[in-house]
Amino acid sequence: MTMTSPLAAHGGTRVLDLPQPHYQWPAITGELEDAVHTQLHRSLSDRDASGVIGEFEAAFARFVGAPHAVSFASGTSAIHAMSRIAGLRPGDAILAPAYTFFATATPFAYDGIEVRFADADRYGNVTAATLAEKLTPAVRAVIVTHMWGNPCPMDEIVEFCRAHDLLLLEDCSHAHFASWRGQRVGTFGDMAVFSTNQKAITTGEGGVLVTASDRYRELALLFGHYNKRCQKEIDPRAEYYPYAFTGMGLKHRITTLGAAIGVHQLDNAADIERRRRAILARYAAGLADNTVIAPAVVPEAEGQHGLYVMGLRFNPENASVSRDEFVALCQAEGATEVDAPGSTRDISPEPLFSRRDPFAQWVPSTPPTTDMPGVTTFADTFIKIPLWGYEGDEPLVAGYLDVLAKVSAAVAR
């Protein structure tokens, strides 16, 4: 490829012409198909943890390095359970990132809990300082999201929460393989949730709550499972044991087929991590001298990336086009997975977060506008591309690097 060739959007030849879609996860291998087929004949519904659901939870706990893991139908339902387990109720407040996928915060708002939003650093994450700016006497907890796989600065956030006697909750949906200064994310807080939607470790749809607390684990069972499992696993001496038969009124169990996919993924976690880290390193090397875009990845001396996607930071001062125009030019070259995400943004103005009565009529009102300069800067300059990490990905990895190089050269000031 010649870097001076015309852009495809201007009549030139496209760099990449490979079959769509460019990214699918998980990789559908014979082994994965066998795992699902075996589970089809084993059980389609488990009422307790004696089958594949228990196997998945035990494997996930080992993977994270947490004493307990409880599976859910989604990461959102797991966060809702986490809110209830924490004892939050109307009149309480929680600090949350303004820049995140909305499900980090919506389960709290659903129950009428005030969500106070904090600004972002250059990686899209909250810090102790941005959290401190929003602290009020009503705040009882903090939830952080390790955005796009970059771990938050957890040592300072842990210290902040301890100093103010706040529960610390982690949303690790983007960060299955992430760590901060040698400690795995998901093990800093009182509880953490991992989405297992199409993330680096997937069950198709699902979520997992992890904790070191026996009490929180048993309460998680009440808020997602019930009946036989709760009666078997909850200590009969616990004050909440009388709820074991009914649970707390909801059912949020993961499917057995999803759990079987998860077990297969966890069996191959070391290979998934190895492959994705290699792609991450290759992109970092390939973009080292690029003045238009650069990897948006926490330095390795601070933390390890979670390997969900590859984040890029667009430098508008070095380009003759906007970020969105840059993305469109890359897509015209055939790199259709180059993306400026829209569903992950500043969620603080959403009307759901002005609700305090969970039973009020659904007449929206807008929360007061707040200044989020860190969120604005990050969201306006962020681009993401896939981290493939499976057999046959070489043409895609090389092609996307070529597209990024070609478009960057064409628009560089």
C-alpha positions in Angstrom: 0.0 0.0 0.0 1.2 3.5 -0.8 0.6 6.0 1.9 0.2 8.8 -0.8 -2.5 7.0 -2.6 -5.9 8.8 -2.7 -8.3 8.0 0.1 -11.2 5.7 -0.9 -13.6 8.5 0.1 -12.0 10.6 -2.6 -11.9 8.0 -5.4 -8.9 5.9 -4.3 -8.8 2.1 -3.8 -10.0 0.7 -0.5 -7.3 -0.7 1.7 -9.4 -3.4 3.2 -11.9 -5.7 1.4 -12.6 -8.6 3.7 -15.9 -10.3 4.4 -18.2 -8.8 7.0 -18.6 -8.8 9.9 -15.0 -8.1 10.8 -15.4 -8.9 14.5 -17.3 -11.7 16.1 -17.0 -13.0 19.6 -16.6 -15.7 20.8 -14.7 -17.5 18.1 -17.0 -20.4 17.1 -14.7 -23.4 17.3 -15.5 -27.1 17.2 -14.6 -27.2 20.9 -17.2 -24.5 21.8 -19.9 -26.2 19.7 -19.1 -29.5 21.5 -19.4 -27.7 24.9 -22.9 -26.3 24.0 -24.0 -29.6 22.5 -22.9 -31.5 25.6 -24.8 -29.1 27.8 -27.9 -29.4 25.7 -28.0 -33.1 26.6 -27.0 -32.5 30.2 -29.4 -29.8 31.4 -31.2 -26.8 30.0 -32.2 -25.5 33.5 -30.3 -25.9 36.8 -32.2 -25.1 40.0 -29.1 -25.0 42.1 -25.3 -24.9 41.8 -24.7 -28.6 41.4 -24.3 -28.4 37.6 -22.8 -26.1 35.1 -23.8 -22.9 36.8 -21.9 -23.8 39.9 -19.0 -24.9 37.7 -19.0 -21.6 35.9 -19.1 -19.6 39.2 -16.3 -21.5 40.8 -14.1 -21.1 37.6 -14.9 -17.3 37.5 -14.0 -16.9 41.2 -10.6 -18.5 40.5 -10.2 -16.4 37.4 -10.7 -13.1 39.3 -9.0 -14.3 42.5 -12.1 -13.6 44.6 -13.5 -16.0 47.2 -17.1 -15.9 45.8 -18.8 -15.5 42.5 -22.6 -15.5 41.8 -23.9 -15.5 38.3 -26.7 -13.4 36.9 -28.7 -13.1 33.7 -26.9 -9.8 32.9 -24.4 -7.4 34.3 -27.2 -4.9 34.8 -29.2 -7.3 37.0 -26.0 -8.1 39.0 -25.5 -4.3 39.6 -29.1 -4.0 40.8 -28.5 -6.9 43.2 -25.3 -5.2 44.3 -27.3 -2.0 45.1 -29.8 -3.9 47.2 -27.1 -5.9 49.0 -25.4 -2.7 49.9 -28.6 -1.6 51.6 -29.0 1.6 49.5 -32.5 3.2 49.5 -34.2 6.4 48.6 -32.6 9.3 50.5 -29.1 7.8 50.0 -26.7 8.8 47.2 -23.9 7.0 45.4 -21.0 8.5 43.5 -20.7 7.2 39.9 -18.8 8.0 36.7 -20.5 10.5 34.4 -18.7 8.8 31.4 -19.8 5.2 31.3 -22.4 2.8 29.8 -25.6 3.8 31.5 -26.2 0.4 33.2 -23.4 1.3 35.7 -25.8 3.8 37.3 -29.4 3.0 36.1 -30.1 0.2 38.6 -29.6 2.7 41.4 -31.8 5.3 39.8 -34.5 2.6 39.2 -34.8 2.3 43.0 -34.9 6.1 43.6 -31.3 6.4 44.8 -29.6 9.7 44.0 -26.7 9.2 41.6 -24.1 12.0 41.9 -21.8 12.0 38.8 -18.0 12.5 38.8 -15.8 13.8 36.0 -13.2 11.7 34.1 -9.5 11.7 33.7 -7.7 11.3 30.4 -8.6 7.6 30.3 -12.3 8.2 30.8 -12.1 7.1 34.5 -13.0 8.7 37.8 -10.3 9.5 40.3 -10.3 10.2 44.0 -10.2 13.9 43.2 -13.2 13.9 40.8 -15.1 11.8 43.3 -14.3 14.2 46.2 -15.8 17.1 44.2 -19.2 15.4 44.4 -19.2 14.2 48.0 -22.2 15.1 50.2 -23.4 13.7 53.6 -26.0 11.6 51.8 -23.4 9.6 49.9 -23.0 6.1 51.2 -21.2 4.3 48.3 -19.0 4.7 45.3 -19.1 2.7 42.0 -16.3 3.0 39.6 -16.1 1.7 36.0 -12.8 0.6 34.5 -13.6 2.2 31.2 -12.6 0.4 27.9 -10.3 -1.9 29.9 -8.2 0.8 31.6 -8.1 0.3 35.3 -9.0 3.2 37.6 -6.3 4.5 40.0 -7.6 2.2 42.7 -5.1 2.8 45.5 -6.2 6.4 45.9 -9.9 5.5 45.4 -9.7 2.8 48.1 -8.1 5.4 50.5 -10.8 7.9 49.6 -13.6 5.4 50.4 -12.0 4.3 53.7 -11.5 7.9 54.8 -15.2 8.7 54.3 -16.6 5.3 55.3 -18.0 4.5 51.9 -18.8 1.2 50.3 -16.7 0.6 47.2 -18.3 -1.1 44.3 -16.6 -1.9 41.0 -18.1 -2.2 37.5 -15.5 -4.4 35.7 -17.5 -5.0 32.6 -14.7 -3.8 30.3 -11.9 -5.1 32.4 -11.8 -8.9 32.7 -8.0 -9.1 32.4 -7.2 -5.7 34.1 -5.1 -5.1 37.2 -3.9 -2.0 39.0 -0.4 -2.1 40.4 -0.4 -5.9 40.5 -3.8 -6.4 41.9 -6.7 -7.6 39.8 -9.7 -5.3 39.4 -12.8 -6.7 41.0 -10.8 -7.4 44.2 -10.5 -3.8 45.5 -14.1 -3.2 46.5 -16.7 -4.7 48.8 -18.3 -6.1 45.7 -17.7 -6.1 41.9 -19.7 -7.0 38.8 -18.4 -8.3 35.5 -20.6 -8.2 32.4 -20.3 -11.4 30.4 -22.1 -10.0 27.4 -19.8 -10.1 24.4 -16.8 -9.1 26.5 -13.3 -10.6 26.6 -14.9 -13.5 28.6 -18.4 -14.0 27.4 -21.5 -16.2 28.1 -23.5 -14.5 25.3 -25.6 -12.6 27.8 -24.9 -12.7 31.6 -23.1 -11.1 34.5 -21.2 -12.2 37.6 -21.0 -10.6 41.1 -17.8 -11.3 43.0 -17.1 -10.6 46.7 -15.0 -11.7 49.6 -18.0 -11.4 52.0 -19.9 -14.6 52.9 -22.9 -12.4 53.8 -22.9 -10.5 50.5 -22.6 -13.8 48.6 -25.7 -15.2 50.4 -27.7 -12.0 49.8 -26.7 -12.1 46.1 -28.3 -15.5 46.0 -31.5 -14.1 47.4 -31.6 -11.3 44.8 -31.0 -13.6 41.8 -31.7 -17.2 42.8 -34.1 -18.8 45.2 -35.7 -21.9 46.5 -33.5 -25.0 46.3 -30.2 -23.2 45.9 -30.8 -20.7 48.6 -32.2 -23.3 51.0 -29.1 -25.4 50.4 -26.4 -22.7 50.5 -27.6 -20.0 52.9 -26.7 -20.4 56.6 -29.9 -21.3 58.4 -28.8 -19.2 61.3 -28.7 -16.0 59.2 -31.5 -13.5 59.9 -32.4 -13.5 56.2 -32.7 -17.3 55.9 -36.6 -17.2 56.1 -36.4 -15.6 52.6 -34.5 -18.6 51.2 -37.6 -20.2 49.6 -38.9 -17.1 47.8 -35.7 -15.1 47.5 -36.4 -11.4 47.4 -39.0 -11.7 44.7 -36.9 -11.8 41.5 -35.2 -14.4 39.3 -32.0 -13.5 37.5 -30.3 -16.8 36.9 -27.9 -17.2 34.0 -28.9 -19.9 31.4 -27.1 -23.2 31.5 -26.0 -22.8 27.8 -24.5 -19.4 28.7 -22.7 -20.9 31.7 -21.4 -23.7 29.4 -20.0 -21.1 27.0 -18.5 -19.3 30.0 -16.8 -22.4 31.3 -15.3 -23.0 27.9 -14.1 -19.4 27.8 -12.5 -19.6 31.2 -10.8 -22.9 30.2 -9.2 -20.9 27.4 -8.6 -17.6 29.3 -4.8 -17.8 29.2 -4.9 -18.2 25.4 -7.4 -15.4 25.1 -5.3 -13.1 27.2 -2.0 -14.0 25.3 -3.5 -13.4 21.9 -5.2 -10.1 22.8 -2.1 -8.8 24.6 -0.1 -9.5 21.5 -2.6 -7.6 19.4 -2.6 -4.7 21.9 1.2 -4.6 21.8 1.2 -4.7 18.0 -1.1 -1.8 17.7 0.9 0.2 20.3 4.1 -0.4 18.2 2.4 0.3 14.9 1.0 3.7 16.1 4.1 4.8 18.0 5.0 7.5 15.6 1.5 8.5 14.6 0.8 12.1 15.4 -3.0 12.0 14.6 -4.0 9.0 16.8 -2.3 7.3 19.8 -3.2 4.4 22.0 -5.3 5.4 25.0 -3.9 2.8 27.3 -2.8 3.1 31.0 1.0 2.8 31.2 2.1 -0.7 32.1 4.0 0.6 35.2 0.6 1.5 36.6 -1.8 -1.2 35.4 -2.6 -3.9 32.9 -5.2 -3.4 30.3 -8.5 -5.4 30.5 -8.4 -6.4 26.8 -12.0 -5.5 25.9 -11.2 -3.2 23.0 -8.3 -1.1 21.8 -8.8 2.6 22.7 -7.3 5.4 20.6 -7.0 9.0 21.4 -7.5 11.4 18.4 -5.3 14.5 18.4 -7.4 17.2 16.7 -4.6 19.8 16.8 -2.6 17.5 14.5 -5.3 16.7 12.0 -7.1 18.6 9.2 -10.4 16.8 9.9 -12.6 16.2 12.9 -12.6 13.0 14.9 -15.9 11.9 13.3 -14.6 12.7 9.8 -11.5 10.6 10.6 -13.7 7.7 11.6 -15.7 8.0 8.4 -12.6 8.0 6.3 -11.4 4.8 8.0 -14.7 3.2 7.4 -14.6 4.2 3.8 -11.3 2.3 3.5 -13.1 -0.8 4.6 -12.2 -0.7 8.4 -15.9 -0.7 9.4 -15.2 -1.5 13.1 -13.3 1.8 13.6 -15.9 3.5 15.9 -16.6 6.6 17.9 -18.9 5.1 20.5 -22.3 6.8 21.0 -23.9 4.6 23.7 -21.1 5.3 26.1 -21.1 9.0 26.9 -21.9 11.6 29.6 -25.0 10.0 31.1 -25.5 12.7 33.8 -28.2 14.7 31.9 -30.5 11.6 31.4 -34.0 12.2 32.9 -33.9 8.8 34.8 -31.4 10.3 37.2 -33.8 13.1 38.3 -36.3 10.5 39.6 -36.4 10.0 43.4 -39.7 8.2 43.7 -39.4 4.8 41.9 -43.2 4.6 41.7 -43.7 8.1 40.2 -45.3 8.4 36.8 -43.0 8.4 33.9 -43.0 12.1 33.2 -39.4 13.0 32.4 -37.6 15.9 33.9 -34.0 16.8 33.2 -31.3 17.0 35.9 -29.4 20.2 36.3 -26.6 20.6 33.8 -23.2 20.0 35.3 -19.8 20.9 33.9 -17.8 17.8 33.0 -14.7 19.0 31.2 -12.8 15.8 31.5 -15.7 13.8 30.1 -16.1 16.2 27.2 -12.4 16.0 26.3 -12.3 12.3 26.5 -15.6 11.5 24.7 -14.8 14.0 21.9 -11.4 12.4 21.1 -12.0 8.7 21.8 -12.0 6.0 19.1 -12.1 2.3 19.5 -11.2 -0.7 17.4 -11.5 -4.4 18.1 -8.9 -6.6 19.8 -9.4 -9.8 17.9 -7.1 -12.5 19.3 -8.3 -15.6 17.5 -7.1 -17.8 14.7 -7.3 -16.1 11.3 -7.2 -12.6 12.6 -3.9 -11.6 10.9 -5.4 -10.0 7.8 -7.7 -7.9 9.9 -5.1 -6.7 12.3 -2.7 -5.8 9.5 -5.5 -4.3 7.4 -6.7 -2.0 10.2 -3.1 -0.9 10.9 -2.7 0.0 7.2 -6.0 1.9 7.2 -5.1 3.9 10.3 -1.7 4.7 8.8 -3.1 5.7 5.4 -5.8 8.0 6.8 -3.6 9.5 9.4 -0.9 10.3 6.8 -3.6 11.9 4.6 -5.1 14.2 7.2 -2.0 15.0 9.3 -1.1 18.7 9.6 
